[in-house]
Amino acid sequence: MTTIEFPRDLKWGAATAAYQIEGAANKDGRAPSIWDTFSHTPGNVKNGDNGDEACDSYHRYEEDVQYLNDLGVDVYRFSISWPRVMPKGTGELNPEGVKYYRNLIQELLDHDIEPIITLYHWDLPQTLQEHGGWEVRSTTDAFKEYAVAMFKEFGNVVKKWITINEPWCASFLSNYLGIHAPGKQDLQASINVSHHLLLAHGKSVKAFREIVPDGEIGYAPNADWLEPYSQQQEDIDACERDMQWKIEWFMDPVFKGEYPQLLQDIFAKHNGYLHIEDGDMELISQPIDFMGINYYSGSVARYKEGNGMFEVEPIWVDYQKTDIGWPVYADGFYKLLTHLQQKYGDVPIYITENGACYNHEIEDGVVNDEERIDYLKQHLTALHRAIKSGVPIKGYILWSLLDNFEWAEGYSKRFGIIHVNYRTFERTKKESFYWYQKAVQNNWFEI
């Protein structure tokens, strides 16, 4: 057996998101989000599922915090539902919504668990969507207003904040590929959304500095890794194009103050253009305190003429796959983290999501998810390699604490280390919970 031991100051955590776990969609003054509208539209979500009840964490947050306490984690990353606290998207706050998050935060603090708040995990108020949503610049001001209100409400006790979760998903997956809410398939719309998300990030970071001067703020892009199938230049270039779409398009503006020219040229060939106004890039590229990284998968890939906008074809070789069909590619995690350091310097990094979908059910009172444990061992070993290579990793936050509403996949895919019965909302700790609990409490594990 080999022991993998982590630095003493590494923060361990678990994560969730509001629409995926809270439920209570129509309770206590919450207004609809784009995900309520999208999931209630036939054909958008597997089995017609929606987040109306989800895991009922709105009513069971104390129980869920107790699970976090049992786990022994240092931090809990959760998101605020914008339409729960500010139903019209701007203007008046909903006291009941604010009270819910105040109670949740206090429950965490009472158990010595540090809250990390994500402001935007995709639940844009539907009322803003009806006025153009993220395609229009005015939504960046609405987001700033919402962010400022949250900083003022909670910034005295919550010191770590994330502005935008997975801007690639909220822009291209949702507005170009049409898989997530609002379900558009329009390249120009997706480019506009991507820029406005980053602009909203920049505006809220600037406000944060004045309101929570002793706090830390960052954002959480998602990234995967494509390894060229061969050393042929066309394969290398194909992987580069696709990864720039996921990584550099959302990181170069923040860390370098510019968008990649290669992608602007590709988009222009497909009649998609970037619209930047004076001052935008200065706002977007303000210093942030940390970068969140969400990593799940990767693969080998090669050039294939005409295969999508970037002419790239993933080759899934002989990798294991999780139950959502994603290859298990832990080496890509290590390569991504070292690549980011080489590209952007010593920006502190929190792994804000990493985990696996395996759909095990309860048998004789036990959920034996050995595959998830194996996935965690592989990825935590890759993380350890990155730390030993000098990448400034500050924390690892597992996705997810609970099985939950998995967006367009509905309730058909389980990512949690706690099993949820979606009829009774009963929670059952999986074997992966106990494994992660031991790793967290020891600060090491064996392989």
N, C-alpha and C positions, 0 to 999 in steps of 0.2 A: 504494500500500500504506500502511496505517496501522499504527503500532507501538503495542501494548498492553504497557506496562511496569509491573511490580509492585514494591511496596516491598521493600527489601533484606532485611528481617527476616521476610518471609512464609515459613512452613514449607511445603515441598512433600512430598507423600507418596503412598502407595498402601495399599490395605486388602484384607483377606481375613477369613474367619471359620472357626472350627475345623471344624465339621461339613461345611462346603462344600468344604474342601480337604484335610484331613488324611488321611482314610481310616483304615486300621489300627483299624477299629471294634472288633475283638475281640482286639487285641494288648496285651500288657504291662499287663494288669490293668484296662483301661478297661471300665466297665460301660455298659449301654444308657442312652440318653437318650430323651426323648419323641419325638425325631425318628427314632431307630432304629425304635421301635415304630410310629410313624405311617407311615414310608416302607415298612415291610415289611407293611403292611396293604393288601391289594389294593384298587385304585380311588382311593387317596389321592394318588399321585404319577404324573405322566405317564410312560407306558411302563413302569410298575412299577419305576422307578429308585430307588436308595437311595444313601446315603453310605458304604457299607462300604469302598469303595476311594477314591472321589472323585478327587483329583489325586495321591494318594499322597505328599502333602507331609510326612507324618510321617517318611517315609524319605528325602525329597529336600529337606529344609529348607535344607541348605547350598547346593544348586543355586539354590533360590528366592531366598535372600539374595544370591547373586551377581547375579541379575537385578536385584534392588533396587539393588545397588551400581552396576551398569551404567547403571541409570536415573538415578542421581545424586540420589535423593530424600533428604530430611533425616530423615523419620520413616516408620515402618511401623506401621500399626494392625492388630493381629490379636487374636483372642479365645482365651481359655483354655476348654478343654472341661471343664466342671465334673465330669462323670462319669469323666474321665480322671485327674484329680488327687484326687478325693474320691468314690470309686465308690458309696458308700452315701448320698451327699448331705450327710452329716454325719460327724463322727468322724475315723477314721484317714485319713491321706493315703497315696496310692499313690506310692511312691518312683520308680517308672519314669515315671509321668506327670509328676511334678515335674521329674525329670531332663531329660525332653524339652524342657520350656519353659525350663529353665535353659540348656540347650545352645543353643536358638534365640536366647534373649536375648543370650548371650555372642557368638554368631556375628554378630548385628546390631551389637553394641557394637564388635566387632573391625573392622567396616567403617564405623564412625562413623555408624551409622544409629540414631536414637533410637526405642526401642520405645514404643508406646502400647498399653496392654493394655485390652481390653474384657472385663469379668468375665462378662457374660451376653449372649450372642448366640444365645439361644433353646434351648440344649441342656440343659434341666432333667433331672437324673437321674430315670430312670423310677421308681426306688424312691420318690422323693418324690411323683411323680404318683399313685402308688397309694395314698398317704395324703392325697390331696386337691389336691396340686400348689399352684399359685398361688392357688387359690380359698380356701385356709385360711391363717390368719395365721402358723401355725408355720413355714411355708416362708420367711417374711421373716427369722426367726431362723436358719434353716438357711443362708440366703444370707449373712447377716452372718458366720456362722461360717466359711463358705467364703471370703468376702472377706478376713476377718482373717487366715486362713491364707496367702492369696496375698500380702497386704501384707507379712506377716512373711517370707515366702520370698524375695520379689523386690523389695520396696520400697527396699532399700538401693541398687539400681542402676536401677530403673524408677521414674520420677518423674511420668509422666502416665498417668492411669487413667480409664476410662469404666465406670460402673456397669452401666447397662442400655442395650441397643441397641433402638431402635424399640419403645417400650412399647405404642404403638397396635397394631402387628402382633402382639405377644405377647399382647395382651388381646383386642381386638375382632376382628381378622382371624382369630385362632386359636380364639376361644371364642364369638363371636357369629356371624360369617360362616362359620366352620368350615373355612376354606381351608388353614390351617396347623395344625401339631400344637398341642394334642391333638385338634383337629377337632371341637370342640363347637359347637352353635348354641343358645346360651342367653344372653340379655341379662344376666340377673342374675349369671351366672358371669363374664361379661366385665367387668362393672363391679367385681366383687370383685377380679378379677385385676389390673385397672388400678390400683386403690388399693394393693393389696399390692406390686405392682412398685415403685410410688413410695415406699412405706414401706420396702421393702428397700433402695432407693437411699438414703434418708435415714439408715437405721441404719448402712449401710456408710460413708457420708460421715463420720458422727460418729466411727466407729472409725478411719478413715483419718487424721483430724487428729492422733490420739494416736500412731499407729504410723509414719506417714510425714509428719512435720510440715513437711518441705521439699518436699513433692510437690504436684501439682495434680490435681484430680479434677472430673469433670463427668459428663454423660450425653448420649445421642445420640438424641433424638426424630426421627422422620421427618415431613416436611411437604410438601405440595404447595400449589399456588395456584389458586384458582378466581376468575376474573374475571367479574363479572356480565354477562350477555348484553345487558342493557339497563339504563337508569337507573330502571326501574320498581322500586318499593320491594320488591315480592315477589321479584324476582330478586336484589336486593342481600341481602335477608334469607335467602334460600335458600342463597346462597354462604356467608354468615356462619355459619349453623348447621353446615354441613358442615365448614368450616375450624375452627370451635371444637372439633369432635369430634377433629380430627387435631392441632390446635395447642394451644389454650387448655386443654383438658382435662388435658393433660400438662405445661403450662408454668405456668399460673396457680398450681397448688399449690406448685410449686418456687419461683417468684419472687414470689408474692403471698400464699401461705399459705391459699388457698381454691380451691374448684372453681367453675366457671361455673354460675350459677343457671339460666340459660337451658337448659343441657343437663340439669341435674338435673330440671327441670320436664318436658322432653321424655321423658327416661327413665321418669319416674314415670307418665306417660300410658301407657307400655308395660309397667308393672309392674316397673320396674327401679329399685332404690334403693341409695343410697350408705350404707355403714356405717362411720362414723368413730368411733374411740375417743379418749378424752382423751390429749392429747400427740402424736397422729398428725401433725397439721398442723405442729407445731413441729419435729418430726423431718424431715418432708419438705421444709420451707422453709428449712433451713439454707443459708447461703451456699455456693455452689460456685464453682470457679475459672474455668470456661468452660462454654459450651453447645456440644454437637456438633449439627450439622444435616445430615440426610440428605435430599437433594433430587434428584428424577429428572424430574418431569413436572408438568403442570398443564393447565388448559383454561378455556375460557369455559363458564359454566353458567347455568341458569335454573330458576325455580320450575316444578315439575310436581306437581300434586296427587296424593297417594298413592304417589309414587315413592320408596319406602324410608322410613325413619324420619324423614329430614330433608327429604323432598319436594323433592329437587334433581335436575336432569338435566344431565349434562355434554353440551356441544355441541362436537364436535371439529372444527368448521369446516374449514379447509383446511390444518391443520398437517401437517407430516411426522410420521410415526410410526416408532418403532423396531420391531425385530422381535418385541418382546413386546407390541406394540400400544399403547404409551404415546405420547401426543403429545409432540413436541419443543417445549417452551415456555420458552425461556431468559428471556424477559421476566418470567415468574412467579418465577424465581429472584431477580432483582433486587428485585421487589416484596415477596417474602417477607422478604428480609434487611432491607430498610428498615422494613418493618412490625414486625419483631421488635425493632428498636432503638427505634422509637417507643413500642412497647408495654411493653418491659421494661428500657429504658435501655441503658447502654453495657456490656452483658455481653460479655466476649470470646467470639468465635465461631470454632470450627474447622469447616470443611466436612468432615464425617467420612465422607460418601459422596456421590459424584456421578459418573454414568457412563451408558453406553448399551448396550443389547442389540442387537448385529448379528451374524448367524450366518454370517459369512464362513468359508469353508474355505481350505485351502492350495492354491494354483495355481502350478505351476512354482516351488515353494519359497517363495512369497510369500503373505502374507495382506493383501490390499489393502482395508482397511476405511476408505475415505475418509469414509463417513458418520459413523463414530465421531469422526474428526478434526474434521469440521464441527461435530458436537455439542459437542465440547470447546471449540472456538473460540468458539461462541456462549455457552456457559455461563461460560467464563473471562472473556469480555468483560462479561457481566452481573455477575460477581463483582468485576471491576475497577470497574465503575460504582458498586457498593455501597461499595467501599473509598473511592473518590473522594467519595462522599456522606457519609463519616464513620462507616460501620459498622465496628466494631473486629474485623476479620477477622484471625485469627492464623495460619491455615493452610488449605491445600486438600489433601484426601486423596482420591485418585481411586479409584473402584470400577470394576473390580477389577484387581489384578495379574494374576490367572489366570482363564481360563474355569473354571467350577466347577459343583458341584451347586446348581442354582438352585431349591431348595426344592420347592414343589409342581410346578414345571415340569421337574424332573429335570435331565437333561443336554441338554435341547432348546433352551436359551437361553444364549447366550454373551455375557458382560459383560467379559471380560478384554481386556487389551492384550497378553497372551501367549496364543496358541492352545495348547490341551491336547488331545492325542490320548488319548482315554479308554481305549483298549486298551493302548497302549504307555507312556503317560504322558509321551511326548516333548513338550517345550515348543518353540514357535516364536514368535519375536517378530513381532508384527503391525506394519504401517506406523504405527499409532497409538502403538505403543511408541516408535518413533524420533521421532515428532513430539513426544510428551510429554517425552521425554528432552531434546530440544533446547530446549523451552520452559522446563523445569526448570533446565537448566544455564545458559541465557541470562538467565533471569528475565524474559523478554519473548517475544512472538511477533508475527507480522504477520497482518493480515487485509486 
